[in-house]
Amino acid sequence: MKRVMIYAWNVLKEYLRNCTLHGARYLVDNDLSRIERFFWLISCAICWGGCANKIRAVVNKYVNDPAIVISTDTTYLDWRVPLPSVFFCIKNTAQIKNKYKYFAQQPGTLESPYGNKSASVIKKTVEKVSSEELLEAYEEMKIPCELLLRRCVWNDVELDCCKELFRPLFKTGVGYCLAANSLHTGSQRETPRLNLYVDRFVRHSDLIIDITMNSTTKPIVTHMLNIYVTNNNNVPFIYISDNKVKLKTDLIARLDFTMMDMYNEDSLRNVPIRQRMCRFADEVDDARIHYMYSMSSCIVELLVRRMIQMCGCVMFYYPTPTGARVCNMTEMECIFRNRNEIKSKEAQKSTCFPNCEGTSVSVYSNNPSYRNKSPDDEVGRLHLKMLTRPLLRFRRYVVFDSLDLVVAVGSAFSLFVGASVLSFFELPYWLFVHRENKNLARN
C-alpha cells in the first residue's frame, strides 16, 4: 500500500511540475522554501475554492432560472393570432337522468350520486347497470350537430356550422362536446383546422351562433348545455368553469373577450422541460391518450391513469386507453371512495406543465343580454365579440442557455486557475502517454 501511495505521489508531482495550471508547479518546486510553498498552497486553495463557488452559482442559475417571459414585442401588424375555441358540451339529458338516477349530477366530477341512501338501496341500484349500458347512455347524449346548431356568421360571412366550424370532441369528463377552432378536434393524421384568426387584414372578430331551441332541444340547451371559451390548446374538463351563458329565444347572450399571445424563441426547445416549466404541443409521450399536449388534456389523462391504478377501470365519461376497460356501476363505487386521491392537485402540479405557446384568453360574461330581433322563436343566439385586437404579446426566450453555461464555466477556470480546454487533456497525458514514453526510453 505504501509503495502505491509513493507511486501516486510521484505521478502527481510530475503532473503538477509540468501542467499549465497557474501556481501549481510552485507547490512541488524543491528549490522553494517551505514558507514559499505554503504561501502558494494557500493562494491556490483560495483560487480553486473561488472557482468552485463560481461554477456552482453558474450551474444553479442554469438549472433554476434558464428562461424568462417579457412583454416587449409590439409589432402586431406581423402577427396572426388564432381566436379562442368555443365548446358546446352536453353534460347530461333528462331521459338519461330518469333512466339512471346516477345522472342526477354531472358524473365526470366523480362525486357519489347516492348521498345519504342506505347501502341496500345503493346495492340494488348499482347491480343492475353494466359498463355497456353506461356507454350506451353516453352515446344517447350525442346530439347531431345539424340538429343543435342552425347558423354561424363570422364577420358578416356565413359559415356552415357543422362542416366548416364545429367538430365532435373526444371525452374529457364534462360530457359530449362540439368544438370550434380547437387544435384537439383532428386526428394524428390530420392537420387541426383553425378557421378563425386575426392579423393585419382581419382586425376584428364577431361570431354569431344560432342554437336550435325547439321542443326536442330546448330542455337540453336550457338545463344541460355548458358553453366554454378557452384558448386553442385547452379542452374543457372538470376543473374549468363554464361561462354561465343562459340562452333564451327572445334575447341574445353575449360574451366579450380579449387575448394576449405568447411565442417562444427556438432556443427554448433546447432547455429541459423541468427547467423551462412548460411543454410544447408536440412534446407528447408514446403512452399518452391524446396526440397533442395541453395542460388540460394532461390532467384528464392523469385522472384516467389514477382510476386504473386504484380501481382497475375507467369512468365512462373519460377516454379509455388501449388495454383498459370501462367501469360498471358497482366498480365505480371504488372511484367514488378514492375520488380525493384520484383528483389530487399535488400529483397534477408535479406532472402537468403549462403550454409553452398559445394565447391567454379573458372572457367577460357579465354583459347584459339584448333583444333578439330575429322573428324565429325557436332559436337562441350567442354573440362572441373581441373587444380589442391583441396589441402586445409575451415573448419567452432563454437568458442562460447551454452555450452561456460553457462560456461562464470556461471564464471561471481561466480567471481563477488559468485553465483552458487543453488543460484537461494534460492529466491523462502525464498519467499514461508521457510516462509510458519515458519508460520505453529507459529500457
KOLFITI-861914 format. One record per atom (N, C-alpha, C): x, y, z; residue in three letters. Coordinates in steps of 0.05 Angstrom, whole numbers, plus 5000, padded with zeros to 4 digits. Layout:
// KOLFITI-861914
XYZala
...
END
This chain:
// KOLFITI-861914
501649765000met
500050005000met
501750255000met
503950245016lys
505750475018lys
507050524991lys
507750314977arg
509050344951arg
507150464931arg
504650394933val
502650504915val
502250804920val
502150884945met
501851164952met
504251324943met
506751214946ile
509151354937ile
509051384907ile
508251174893tyr
508051184864tyr
505951404855tyr
503751404868ala
501651604861ala
502651884867ala
504151924889trp
505152194895trp
507252274875trp
508852104865asn
510852164845asn
509452244819asn
507352094812val
505952164787val
504652444790val
503452504813leu
502152764818leu
504252984817leu
506552944829lys
508653144829lys
509553204801lys
509852994785glu
510753044757glu
508653194742glu
506153134747tyr
503953284733tyr
503953574742tyr
504053624768leu
503953904777leu
506354064768leu
508653924766arg
511154064757arg
511054144728arg
509454004712asn
509454054683asn
506754164672asn
504654174688cys
502054264678cys
502054564675cys
499954664661thr
499754944655thr
497855094674thr
496954954695leu
495255094715leu
497055294731leu
496055534733his
497555754746his
498155684775his
500655704783gly
501555674810gly
501955384818gly
501155194802ala
501254914811ala
504154814813ala
505954904796arg
508754794796arg
510254894821arg
509355124833tyr
510755224857tyr
510155044881tyr
508054884880leu
507354714903leu
509354484906leu
510754404885val
512554174886val
515354254877val
515954514878asp
518554614870asp
520454584894asp
522354404892asn
524254354915asn
526154584919asn
526354774900asp
528155004904asp
526955214922asp
524355194927leu
522955394944leu
522955294972leu
522955484990ser
522755425019ser
519955325026ser
519755215050arg
517055125059arg
515055355062arg
516155585071ile
514355815074ile
513255905046ile
515055905026glu
514155974999glu
512055774988glu
512655524992arg
510755324982arg
508155334997arg
508255395023phe
505755425039phe
504155665029phe
505555885022phe
504256125011phe
502756054985phe
504055904967trp
502755824942trp
500555624947trp
500755454967leu
498555274974leu
496055424982leu
496455624999ile
494155795008ile
492955944984ile
494756054967ser
493756214944ser
492256034925ser
493355794919cys
491855614901cys
489255524913cys
489255464939ala
486755374952ala
484655594950ala
485355844955ile
483456064953ile
482356084924ile
484156074904cys
483256104876cys
481555864868cys
482355624875trp
480855384868trp
478055384882trp
478055474907gly
475455504921gly
473655704908gly
474855934901gly
473256144887gly
472256044860gly
473855884846cys
472955774820cys
470655574825cys
470855414846ala
468655224851ala
466055364858ala
466255574875asn
463855724882asn
462555864858asn
464255974841lys
463256104817lys
461855904798lys
463055674795ile
461855464777ile
459255364789ile
459155324816arg
456655234829arg
454455444825arg
455055694827ala
453055904823ala
452055914794ala
453855874776val
453155874747val
451355634741val
452055394751val
450355154746val
447655184759val
447455304783asn
444855344796asn
443155534779asn
444355734768lys
442855924752lys
441855784727lys
443555614715tyr
442655474691tyr
440455274697tyr
440455144720val
438454954727val
435855084735val
436055294751asn
433655414764asn
432455654749asn
433955784733asp
432956034720asp
433956064692asp
433155874674pro
434255884647pro
432656064628pro
430156124635ala
428456274616ala
426856484630ala
425856674615ile
424356894626ile
422156974606ile
420057084616val
417857184599val
417857484601val
417857614578ile
417857914578ile
415958014555ile
414458214561ser
412558314541ser
413558574529ser
415158554509thr
416358794497thr
415758804467thr
414558594456asp
414158584427asp
411458714421asp
411558924405thr
409059074397thr
408759084367thr
410158924352thr
409958934323thr
407458774314thr
405158864323tyr
402758694320tyr
401858664291tyr
402758834273leu
401958804245leu
403058554232leu
405058434245asp
406258184233asp
405057934245asp
403157954263trp
402157724277trp
399757604263trp
399457344267arg
396957204262arg
396257054287arg
394157144300val
393457034326val
390756884323val
390756624330pro
388256474328pro
386256574349pro
383756584342leu
381656654360leu
381056424380leu
379756474402pro
379256264422pro
377556034411pro
377755804424ser
376055574418ser
373355604433ser
371255514419val
368555514431val
367655224433val
366655154457phe
365754884462phe
362854884472phe
361154724459phe
358454674468phe
358454384479phe
358154354505cys
358354094518cys
355754024532cys
354653794525ile
352253694537ile
353053504560ile
352453584584lys
353453434607lys
351553204615lys
349053214605asn
347053014613asn
344553054596asn
342652874598thr
340052914586thr
337852834606thr
335552944603ala
333352884622ala
332552594620ala
332552484595gln
331752204592gln
333652014607gln
336252074606ile
338151904620ile
337951944650ile
337452184659lys
337052234688lys
334752064699lys
332652044684asn
330351884693asn
330951584692asn
332651504673lys
333251214670lys
335251124691lys
337351294695tyr
339351224715tyr
339551454735tyr
338851404760lys
338951614780lys
341751724784lys
343651564775tyr
346451654777tyr
346951914763tyr
345451974742phe
345952204726phe
344652454737phe
343752444762ala
342652684774ala
344752914776ala
347352834778gln
349453034778gln
351252984753gln
353053164748gln
354853114726gln
356852894734gln
356752664721pro
358452434730pro
361452494730pro
362352654711gly
365252694708gly
366552824732gly
365052944751thr
366153054775thr
367052844795thr
366252594790leu
366952364807leu
365652374835leu
363652544839glu
362252564864glu
360152334865glu
359852214889ser
357951994892ser
355052094888ser
353451964872pro
350652054867pro
348651964888pro
349551804908tyr
347551674925tyr
347051834950tyr
348752014957gly
348252174981gly
347952015006gly
345752045020asn
345251905045asn
343551655043asn
343351545018lys
341751305015lys
343051065029lys
341350885037ser
342350645052ser
343850465033ser
345550295045ala
347250105030ala
345549915014ala
343249835024ser
341549645009ser
340449764984ser
339650024986val
338550164963val
340750194942val
343150264951ile
345350304932ile
346050044918ile
346149824934lys
346849564922lys
344749484901lys
342249524907lys
340149454889lys
340249614863lys
341149874865thr
341350044842thr
343749974825thr
346049944837val
348549914821val
348749634808val
347549434820glu
347849164808glu
346449144781glu
344649324775lys
343149294750lys
344449444727lys
346549584731val
347749754710val
350549654702val
350849564677ser
353449464667ser
354949684654ser
357449634647ser
359049834633ser
357949884605ser
356949674593glu
355749704566glu
353349894567glu
351749874587glu
349450044590glu
350250334594glu
352350374609leu
353350644615leu
354450764589leu
355850614573leu
356950714548leu
354650784529leu
352550614529glu
350250674512glu
348850934521glu
348850974548ala
347651224558ala
349251464549ala
351951434549tyr
353551664539tyr
353051714510tyr
352751504494glu
352151544466glu
349551684461glu
347551644479glu
344951774477glu
345152074481glu
347352164494met
347752444499met
348452594473met
349552454454lys
350552574429lys
348252674412lys
348152934408ile
346153054390ile
347553134364ile
346453054342pro
347753124316pro
348053434314pro
350353514304cys
350953794302cys
348753944287cys
347753814266glu
345753954249glu
343154004264glu
342553844284leu
340153884300leu
340454104321leu
342954144330leu
343454334351leu
344154614341leu
345854634320leu
346854894310leu
345554954284leu
344355184282arg
342855254258arg
344455444239arg
345855634250arg
347055844233arg
349555964247arg
351656004232cys
354056124243cys
354956344224cys
355556584235val
356456814219val
358856934233val
361056954218trp
363557074229trp
364257314211trp
364357544224asn
365057794210asn
363357824184asn
360757794187asp
358757824166asp
359057614144asp
360557404148val
360857184129val
359556934140val
357556824127glu
356156594137glu
357756344132glu
358056174153leu
359555924152leu
357655694158leu
358355464146asp
356855224153asp
357855124181asp
356055144200cys
356855084228cys
358254814230cys
357054604218cys
357954334222cys
360054234203cys
360354364180lys
362354284160lys
364854454161lys
364554704168glu
366754894168glu
367754974195glu
366154934216leu
366855054242leu
366954844264leu
364754724271phe
364654544294phe
365154254286phe
366554124305arg
367153834301arg
366853704328arg
366253434329pro
366053294354pro
368753284368pro
368653274395leu
370953264412leu
370953004428leu
373252894433phe
373452644449phe
372552704478phe
372252484493lys
371452514521lys
373452664538lys
372552844555thr
374352984573thr
373252994601thr
371052874607gly
369952874634gly
367553064638gly
367053234618val
364853424621val
362453354603val
362553134589gly
360353054572gly
361153064542gly
359053044525tyr
359553044496tyr
359753334487tyr
361853394471cys
362453664463cys
362653694433cys
361853934423leu
362454024396leu
364354264399leu
366454264384ala
368554464387ala
369154604361ala
369554864363ala
370255034340ala
372955164345ala
374655154325asn
377255294326asn
379155174347asn
378954904350ser
380554774370ser
382754594357ser
385054584370leu
387154414360leu
386754114366leu
384654054382his
384253774391his
382053634376his
380953754355thr
378753624341thr
379553464317thr
382153464311gly
383153294288gly
384153034299gly
385352884281ser
386752634289ser
389752674284ser
391252464291gln
394152484289gln
394952514259gln
393252414241arg
393952424213arg
392952684200arg
391352834214glu
390253074203glu
391453324215glu
391553534199thr
392453794210thr
390053934222thr
390154004248pro
387954144261pro
387154394246pro
384554444244arg
383554674229arg
382954904248arg
384455114245leu
383855364260leu
382855564239leu
380155574237asn
378955744216asn
378956034223asn
378956104248leu
378456374257leu
381056494268leu
381756734259tyr
384256864269tyr
384057164263tyr
385857314274val
386157594268val
389057644260val
389457824241asp
392057904232asp
391958184220asp
393858264203arg
393758544193arg
391458594174arg
390258374164phe
387958414146phe
385358374160phe
385258194180val
382858144195val
383258264223val
382058494228arg
382758644252arg
380458644273arg
378358504268his
376258484288his
374958204286his
373358134305ser
372057874305ser
369357894318ser
367357824303asp
364557794313asp
363557524304asp
363057354323leu
362057084316leu
359257054328leu
357257004311ile
354556964319ile
353756674313ile
352756544333ile
351856264331ile
348956234339ile
347356134321asp
344556084327asp
344155794336asp
343055754359ile
342655484370ile
339655414369ile
339055184358thr
336255104356thr
335055044384thr
332755154389met
331355124415met
328455044410met
328054824396asn
325354724392asn
324454544415asn
322254404411ser
321254234433ser
323254004440ser
324853924421thr
326753704426thr
329253804440thr
330354014431thr
332954104440thr
332854314463thr
330654454466lys
330554664486lys
331054574514lys
329854344523pro
330554254551pro
333554194554pro
334754094534ile
337654044536ile
339254294536ile
338654484518val
340054734516val
339754904542val
337354894553thr
336755054577thr
338054944602thr
338054684605his
338854564631his
341454394629his
342154294606met
344354104604met
346754204587met
346654434576leu
348754534558leu
350554724572leu
353154664572asn
355154844582asn
356754954558asn
357455214560ile
358955344539ile
361655434551ile
363855354537tyr
366555424546tyr
367955584524tyr
369455784532val
371155934513val
373955934525val
375755804512thr
378555784521thr
380455824498thr
383055814504asn
385055824482asn
385055564467asn
386455554444asn
386355334426asn
387655084436asn
389455104456asn
390854874467asn
389154714487asn
387354854500asn
385954724522asn
383454584513asn
382554394530val
379954264526val
378354314552val
375754304551pro
374154334575pro
374554084592pro
374854114619phe
375053894637phe
373853984664phe
373953804683ile
372253844707ile
373154084724ile
375654174720tyr
376654404736tyr
376154674723tyr
375254674699ile
374754934685ile
371754994687ile
371155234694ser
368355314696ser
367255414670ser
364655354665asp
363455454640asp
362855744643asp
362055874621asn
361756164621asn
358956264630asn
357456084642lys
354856154654lys
353056294634lys
352856194610val
351156314590val
348356194592val
346356364593lys
343556274593lys
342356354566lys
341756154550leu
340656214524leu
337656224525leu
336456434512lys
333656474510lys
332956544482lys
330456484474thr
329656534446thr
329256834441thr
328556994461asp
327957274457asp
330357454463asp
332557344473leu
334857504480leu
337357394467leu
339357574462ile
341957494451ile
343957494474ile
345157254480ala
347157234500ala
349857324488ala
351257494503arg
353757604492arg
356157544510arg
358357454498leu
360857414511leu
362957594498leu
364257764513asp
366457924503asp
369157794512asp
371257824496phe
373757704504phe
376057874493phe
378357844507thr
380857964498thr
382957744498thr
385157784483met
387257584481met
389957704484met
391757534494met
394657614496met
396257374485met
397757414464asp
399157194451asp
401857134465asp
402756894461met
405356814471met
406956664449met
409456744446tyr
411156584427tyr
413856554440tyr
415456364429asn
417956274440asn
420156284420asn
422556344429glu
424856324411glu
425656024408glu
426855964386asp
427555684380asp
429355564401asp
431055724413ser
432955614433ser
431655504457ser
429055574462leu
427655474485leu
427355174485leu
427155054461arg
426854764459arg
429254614469arg
431554744470asn
434054604480asn
434154594510asn
432354734524val
432254734553val
430454504562val
431354344581pro
429654124590pro
426954214601pro
424954044598ile
422254124605ile
422054204635ile
423354064653arg
423054134681arg
424554384688arg
426254484670gln
427554744675gln
425854974664gln
424854944640arg
423155164629arg
420355154640arg
419454934652met
416854914665met
414554944646met
414854844622cys
412654854603cys
413254644581cys
411154574566arg
411354374544arg
410354494519arg
411554414496phe
410454474470phe
408354264463phe
406654334444ala
404354164437ala
405353894426ala
407653884413asp
408553624401asp
410253464420asp
410653554444glu
412253404464glu
410453224480glu
409653004467val
407952804479val
409352544482val
408652384502asp
409852124506asp
408351924489asp
409651694484asp
408351484468asp
405951374482asp
405951384509ala
403751254524ala
401351444527ala
401451684517arg
399251864521arg
396851794504arg
394551864515ile
392051814501ile
391652014478ile
392352264483his
391952474463his
394552514447his
394252574422tyr
396552604404tyr
397752884406tyr
396453074421met
397553344424met
397353414453met
399553544463tyr
399653614491tyr
398253874497tyr
396853874520ser
395954114533ser
395854054562ser
395854264579met
395754214607met
393154084615met
390954174602ser
388354064609ser
388153764601ser
389053694577ser
389053414569ser
390853244586ser
393053364595cys
394853214614cys
393453154640cys
391953334650ile
390453284675ile
388353074671ile
386953074648val
384952874642val
386352594641val
388652584628glu
390052324626glu
391052234654glu
391852424670leu
392752354697leu
390452244714leu
388052354711leu
385752254725leu
385151964716leu
385351924689val
384851654678val
386851454689val
389451524689arg
391451334699arg
391051274728arg
390251464744arg
389851414773arg
387351244778arg
385351274761met
383051094763met
383850804758met
385450764737ile
386350494730ile
388150384753ile
389850554763gln
391650464784gln
390150384810gln
388150534817met
386750484842met
384350304840met
383050304817cys
380550154814cys
380549954791cys
382549964773gly
382749774752gly
380949824728gly
379650054727cys
377850114705cys
377550414703cys
376150514682val
375850794676val
372950874677val
372451104689met
369751214689met
368851284661met
366351224653phe
365451224625phe
365351504613phe
365651714629tyr
365751984618tyr
368552064608tyr
370451884612tyr
373251944606tyr
374351764583tyr
376351854569pro
377551684548pro
378651424560pro
378451214545thr
379450954554thr
381950874539thr
384250854552pro
386750774538pro
386550494527pro
388250434508thr
388450164497thr
389149964519thr
387549744521gly
388049544541gly
386549584567gly
385249814570ala
383749864595ala
380749814589ala
379149814609arg
376249774606arg
374649974622arg
372149994615val
370350184628val
369050054653val
368750214674cys
367650114699cys
364650064696cys
363649864709asn
360749844712asn
359949994738asn
357450004744met
356550174766met
357650074793met
357949814797thr
359049714822thr
361949794825thr
363549774803glu
366349844804glu
366750144808glu
364850304800met
365150594804met
364850684833met
363850504850glu
363950564879glu
366750594888glu
368650444876cys
371450484883cys
372450764876cys
371650854852ile
372351124844ile
371251334862ile
368751304871phe
367551494890phe
369051504916phe
369851264926arg
371251254951arg
374051384950arg
375351364926asn
378051464923asn
378251724907asn
376051864905arg
376052094887arg
378052314896arg
378452344923asn
380352544932asn
383252484923asn
383952224924glu
386652144915glu
386852154884glu
384652084871ile
384652094841ile
384952384832ile
383652574846lys
383652854838lys
385753014852lys
387852884862ser
389953014877ser
391253244861ser
391153484872lys
392353714859lys
395453704860lys
396553574881glu
399453554883glu
400553384860glu
399253164853ala
400153004831ala
399953154805ala
397953314802gln
397653474777gln
399853674774gln
400553814796lys
402654014795lys
405353904788lys
405953664797ser
408553544792ser
408753404765ser
406453364752thr
406453214726thr
405753384703thr
403753564705cys
402653714683cys
403754004683cys
405154074662phe
406254344659phe
404554504641phe
404554774643pro
403054934624pro
404154914596pro
402655004577asn
403555014549asn
405555244546asn
407655184529cys
409655394524cys
408555614505cys
406655534488glu
405655724469glu
402555724469glu
401455934458gly
398555964457gly
397756234466gly
395156274467thr
394056534475thr
392856524503thr
393056744517ser
391656774542ser
389056914536ser
386756794543val
384156894537val
382756984562val
381657224562ser
380057334584ser
377257374573ser
375257244586val
372457254577val
370857404597val
369157584587tyr
367457754604tyr
364557684597tyr
363257544616ser
360457464611ser
358457614627ser
359357844639asn
357458004655asn
356058214639asn
356358204613asn
354958394596asn
351958314595asn
350158514597pro
347358444595pro
346558354567pro
344758144566ser
343758054541ser
341958274529ser
341758264503tyr
340058464490tyr
337958324472tyr
335958474463arg
333658364450arg
334458234423arg
333358004418asn
333757864393asn
331657954373asn
332558074351lys
330658174331lys
329757964312lys
330957724314ser
330157514295ser
327257424301ser
325557394281pro
322857304285pro
322557014293pro
324756864290asp
324556574296asp
324556524326asp
322456414337asp
322156374365asp
323256094374asp
324655964356glu
325855704363glu
328955714361glu
330055954363val
332955994361val
333956164384val
336056064397gly
337556224416gly
340156314404gly
340956564409arg
343256674395arg
345456734415arg
347956654407leu
350356724423leu
352056904406leu
352957124418his
354657314403his
357357344418his
359557254405leu
362257284416leu
363657504402leu
364557704417lys
365857934405lys
368557994418lys
370558034401met
373158114411met
373158414416met
373858494441leu
373758774448leu
375858934435leu
378358824433thr
380558964420thr
382458754410thr
383758814388arg
385758634377arg
388158624396arg
389658404396pro
392058394414pro
394258564403pro
394958774419leu
397058954411leu
399758894424leu
399758734444leu
402158644457leu
402258344457leu
404558224459arg
404857944463arg
407257884480arg
407057664494phe
409257574510phe
411357424493phe
413757454499arg
415957314486arg
417557164507arg
417756904505arg
419356744523arg
421956674509arg
424156754521tyr
426756694509tyr
428656604531tyr
430756474522val
432756364541val
434856574547val
435156634572val
437156834581val
439756704589val
439756444593phe
442156304601phe
442056014591phe
443055974567asp
442855704555asp
445455554559asp
445655324546ser
447955144550ser
450555274540ser
450355434518leu
452755584509leu
453755784530leu
451855924542asp
452556114563asp
453755974587asp
452755724593leu
453955574615leu
456855504609leu
457455414584val
460155344577val
461955584579val
461055814569val
462656054569val
463156144598val
461156134615ala
461456224643ala
463356034658ala
463055774654val
464855584668val
467755614657val
468055644631gly
470655694620gly
471955944630gly
470356154633ser
471456414643ser
472356374672ser
470856224688ala
471656184716ala
474256024717ala
474555814702phe
477055664701phe
479355844692phe
478956004672ser
481056174662ser
481856384682ser
479856514695leu
480456724714leu
481856634739leu
480856414750phe
481856334776phe
484356144775phe
484455964755val
486655774755val
488155774728val
487355954710gly
488855964685gly
488655724667gly
486355584669ala
485955334654ala
484455384628ala
484855204609ser
483255214584ser
482354924579ser
481054884556val
480154614549val
482554424547val
484754514536leu
487054334533leu
488254254560leu
487754414581ser
488854354607ser
487754084617ser
485354024609phe
484053774619phe
485253524605phe
486653564583phe
487953344569phe
490753294580phe
491753474597glu
494453444607glu
494653214627glu
492553184644leu
492652984665leu
492852704653leu
491152614635pro
491552344623pro
494152324607pro
494952554596tyr
497552544581tyr
499852474599tyr
500052614622trp
502252564640trp
501952304656trp
499452214659leu
499051964673leu
499751714656leu
499151734630phe
499351494614phe
501451524591phe
500951724574val
502551744549val
505451814555val
505952044569his
508652134574his
510251944591his
509051834612arg
510451644629arg
511151394614arg
509451304596glu
510051074580glu
512351114562glu
512451364550asn
514751424533asn
517351434549asn
517251534573lys
519651544590lys
520551264597lys
518751094603asn
519450814610asn
520650674586asn
519650724562leu
520850594538leu
523650704534leu
523950964539ala
526651084534ala
528650964554ala
527850914579arg
529650804598arg
530450514591arg
528450364580asn
529050084573asn
530950064549asn
END
